[in-house]
Amino acid sequence: GKLDKTFGSEGWVKIDTSGSDYASKVVVHNGQIYFGGYTNTAGNEMDFLVGKLTANGQRDTSYGINGVSITPIVEKEQLIDMAIQQDGKLVATGLLISERGDYDSVVVRYNQNGQLDSSFGQSGIVRMVDSSVNEYSTGVAVSSDGKIVITGYTYVSKSGTDRSSGGNFDQFVLRVNQNGQIDSSFGQAGKMTKDFGGDDFSQSVSLLGNQITTVGYNHLSNLS
């Protein structure tokens, strides 16, 4: 349990960009270390941040800019989870937060050099925007055939049209094809939503063959 002093500086690595940086995920792939989170930049904006370290804790300068890639999408974004494809591309998911406080899910894919993958979605980005719900993407996994599975939770409004009206949270699972298009063969138009009663919050997803396993928690309330 002691710090590995052969790694970075006495066992730890500090990543400092021009803003305040928050890491939320780390993945090891083929001996390389990938990390992700978000950076709080000027004007209180938050942008996706991904980076890559070598096995000994040095920044991989061939990745992004000096080992780090920052991606602005809208006013505020938070990277929550990420996974590495078999070909070394990085897939990240998280939240888009508008100025009025609406939440939507987003998936971003990066090439092996840390640049956005232009063959995926719109210039590397897939935004799942539904004007009637707030949606929170919390987990991502990549299947052996390259399809991307996203899980999270969505706020279902009682009115069906107003995000701010009374409602509850339901778990969702969404599947995206390799090119970033929604996989219409999955669930209902690419998405499965499940209400277990009360509020349901899916936090992580794992794949075993064709089986998708999610984990989270349920909150039951008698409040109307």
VENUR-V804130 format. One record per pair of residues at least 12 apart in sequence whose ideal C-beta (glycine too) atoms are under 10 Angstrom apart, sorted by the first residue. I is the first residue (numbers start at 1). J is the second residue. If there is no record, write none. Layout:
I,J  I,J
This chain:
4,56  4,57  6,55  6,56  6,57  7,33  7,53  7,54  7,55  7,56  7,57  7,58  8,33  8,53  8,54  8,56  8,57  8,58  8,59  9,57  10,57  11,57  12,57  13,33  13,35  13,51  13,53  13,56  13,57  13,58  13,59  13,67  15,35  15,37  15,39  15,49  15,51  15,53  15,59  15,66  15,67  15,68  16,68  17,39  17,40  17,41  17,47  17,49  17,51  17,65  17,66  17,68  17,70  18,39  18,41  18,42  18,70  19,38  19,39  19,40  19,41  19,42  19,44  19,45  19,46  19,47  19,49  19,70  20,38  20,39  20,40  20,41  20,46  21,35  21,37  21,38  21,39  21,40  21,41  21,49  21,51  21,68  21,70  22,37  22,38  22,39  22,40  22,46  22,49  22,78  22,79  23,35  23,36  23,37  23,38  23,39  23,49  23,51  23,79  24,36  24,37  24,38  24,49  24,78  24,79  24,80  24,81  24,82  24,94  25,37  25,50  25,79  25,80  25,81  25,82  25,83  25,92  25,93  25,94  25,140  26,51  26,53  26,82  27,50  27,81  27,82  27,83  27,84  27,90  28,53  28,55  28,84  29,52  29,83  29,84  29,85  29,86  29,88  29,90  30,55  30,84  30,88  31,54  31,55  32,52  32,53  32,54  32,55  32,60  32,63  32,84  32,88  32,112  33,51  33,52  33,53  33,54  33,55  33,56  33,57  33,60  34,50  34,51  34,52  34,53  34,60  34,63  34,82  34,83  34,84  34,88  34,90  34,92  34,110  34,114  35,49  35,50  35,51  35,52  35,53  35,67  35,68  35,79  35,82  36,48  36,49  36,50  36,51  36,69  36,79  36,80  36,81  36,82  36,90  36,92  36,93  36,94  36,108  36,110  37,49  37,50  37,51  37,78  37,79  37,80  37,82  37,92  37,94  38,50  38,70  38,71  38,76  38,77  38,78  38,79  38,80  38,94  38,95  39,68  39,70  39,71  39,72  39,77  39,79  40,76  41,70  41,72  43,75  44,75  44,76  45,72  45,74  45,75  45,76  45,77  46,72  46,73  46,74  46,75  46,76  46,77  46,78  46,79  46,94  46,95  46,96  46,97  47,69  47,70  47,71  47,72  47,73  47,74  47,75  47,76  47,77  47,78  47,79  48,69  48,70  48,71  48,72  48,73  48,77  48,78  48,79  48,82  48,92  48,93  48,94  48,106  48,108  48,110  48,125  49,64  49,68  49,69  49,70  49,71  49,77  49,78  49,79  49,92  50,63  50,64  50,67  50,68  50,69  50,70  50,71  50,79  50,82  50,90  50,92  50,108  50,110  50,114  51,63  51,64  51,65  51,66  51,67  51,68  51,69  51,70  51,90  51,114  52,64  52,67  52,68  52,69  52,90  52,110  52,112  52,113  52,114  53,67  54,67  60,113  60,114  62,112  62,113  62,114  63,90  63,110  63,111  63,112  63,113  63,114  63,115  64,110  64,113  64,114  64,115  65,114  65,115  67,114  68,114  69,90  69,108  69,110  69,111  69,113  69,114  69,115  69,116  70,114  71,92  71,106  71,108  71,110  71,114  71,115  71,116  71,124  71,125  73,94  73,96  73,106  73,108  73,125  73,127  74,96  74,97  74,98  74,99  74,102  74,104  74,106  74,127  74,129  75,96  75,97  75,98  75,99  75,100  76,95  76,96  76,97  76,98  76,99  76,101  76,103  77,92  77,94  77,95  77,96  77,97  77,104  77,106  77,108  77,125  78,94  78,95  78,96  78,97  78,103  78,106  78,136  78,137  79,92  79,93  79,94  79,95  79,106  79,108  79,137  80,92  80,93  80,94  80,95  80,105  80,106  80,136  80,137  80,138  80,139  80,140  80,152  80,203  80,204  81,93  81,94  81,137  81,138  81,139  81,140  81,141  81,150  81,151  81,152  81,203  81,204  81,205  82,94  82,107  82,108  82,109  82,110  82,139  82,140  83,139  83,140  83,141  83,142  83,148  83,149  83,205  83,207  84,110  84,112  84,142  85,109  85,112  85,117  85,142  85,143  85,146  85,148  85,178  86,142  86,143  86,144  86,145  86,146  87,111  87,112  87,142  87,146  88,110  88,111  88,112  88,113  89,109  89,110  89,111  89,112  89,117  89,119  89,120  89,124  89,142  89,146  89,178  90,108  90,109  90,110  90,111  90,112  90,114  90,117  90,142  91,107  91,108  91,109  91,110  91,117  91,120  91,140  91,141  91,142  91,146  91,148  91,150  91,176  92,106  92,107  92,108  92,109  92,110  92,137  92,140  93,105  93,106  93,107  93,108  93,126  93,128  93,137  93,138  93,139  93,140  93,141  93,148  93,149  93,150  93,151  93,152  93,174  93,176  93,205  94,106  94,107  94,108  94,136  94,137  94,138  94,140  94,152  95,134  95,135  95,136  95,137  95,138  95,152  96,125  96,127  96,128  96,129  96,135  96,137  97,134  98,129  100,163  100,164  101,134  101,163  101,164  102,129  102,130  102,131  102,133  102,134  102,135  102,163  102,164  103,133  103,134  103,135  103,136  103,137  103,152  103,154  103,155  103,163  104,127  104,128  104,129  104,130  104,131  104,133  104,134  104,135  104,136  104,137  104,154  105,126  105,127  105,128  105,129  105,130  105,134  105,135  105,136  105,137  105,138  105,150  105,151  105,152  105,154  105,172  105,174  106,121  106,125  106,126  106,127  106,128  106,129  106,135  106,137  106,150  107,120  107,121  107,124  107,125  107,126  107,127  107,128  107,137  107,140  107,148  107,150  107,174  107,176  107,180  108,120  108,121  108,123  108,124  108,125  108,126  108,127  108,180  109,121  109,124  109,125  109,126  109,142  109,148  109,176  109,178  109,179  109,180  110,124  111,124  117,179  117,180  119,178  119,179  119,180  120,148  120,176  120,177  120,178  120,179  120,180  120,181  121,176  121,179  121,180  121,181  122,180  123,180  124,180  125,180  126,148  126,150  126,174  126,176  126,179  126,180  126,181  126,182  128,150  128,152  128,154  128,172  128,174  128,176  128,182  128,190  128,191  130,154  130,163  130,191  131,161  131,162  131,163  132,154  132,155  132,156  132,157  132,159  132,160  132,161  132,162  132,163  132,165  133,154  133,155  133,156  133,157  133,160  133,161  133,162  133,163  133,167  133,169  133,170  133,172  133,193  134,153  134,154  134,155  134,156  134,157  134,163  134,164  134,167  134,169  135,150  135,152  135,153  135,154  135,155  135,163  135,169  135,172  135,174  135,191  136,152  136,153  136,154  136,155  136,169  136,172  136,201  136,202  136,203  137,150  137,151  137,152  137,153  137,154  137,172  137,174  137,202  138,150  138,151  138,152  138,153  138,171  138,172  138,201  138,202  138,203  138,204  138,205  138,214  138,216  139,151  139,152  139,173  139,202  139,203  139,204  139,205  139,206  139,214  139,215  139,216  140,152  140,174  140,176  140,204  140,205  141,204  141,205  141,206  141,207  141,208  141,212  141,213  141,214  142,176  142,178  142,207  143,175  143,178  143,207  143,208  143,209  143,210  143,212  144,207  144,209  144,210  145,177  145,178  145,210  146,176  146,177  146,178  146,179  147,175  147,176  147,177  147,178  147,183  147,185  147,186  147,207  148,174  148,175  148,176  148,177  148,178  148,180  148,183  149,173  149,174  149,175  149,176  149,183  149,186  149,205  149,206  149,207  149,212  149,214  150,172  150,173  150,174  150,175  150,176  150,190  150,191  150,202  150,205  151,171  151,172  151,173  151,174  151,192  151,202  151,203  151,204  151,205  151,206  151,212  151,213  151,214  151,215  151,216  152,169  152,171  152,172  152,173  152,174  152,201  152,202  152,203  152,204  152,205  152,214  152,216  153,168  153,169  153,170  153,171  153,172  153,193  153,194  153,199  153,200  153,201  153,202  153,203  153,216  154,167  154,168  154,169  154,170  154,171  154,172  154,174  154,191  154,193  154,200  154,202  155,167  155,168  155,169  155,170  155,199  156,168  156,169  156,170  156,172  156,193  156,195  156,199  166,224  167,199  168,195  168,197  168,198  168,199  168,200  168,219  168,221  169,195  169,198  169,199  169,200  169,201  169,202  169,218  169,219  170,193  170,194  170,195  170,196  170,198  170,199  170,200  170,201  170,202  171,192  171,193  171,194  171,195  171,196  171,199  171,200  171,201  171,202  171,203  171,214  171,216  171,217  171,218  172,187  172,191  172,192  172,193  172,194  172,200  172,202  172,214  173,186  173,187  173,190  173,191  173,192  173,193  173,194  173,202  173,205  173,212  173,214  174,186  174,187  174,189  174,190  174,191  174,192  174,193  174,205  175,187  175,190  175,191  175,192  175,212  176,190  177,190  186,212  192,212  194,214  195,218  196,216  196,218  196,220  197,218  197,219  197,220  197,221  198,218  198,219  198,220  198,221  198,222  199,217  199,218  199,219  199,220  199,221  200,214  200,216  200,217  200,218  200,219  200,220  201,216  201,217  201,218  201,219  202,214  202,215  202,216  202,217  202,218  203,215  203,216  203,217  204,216
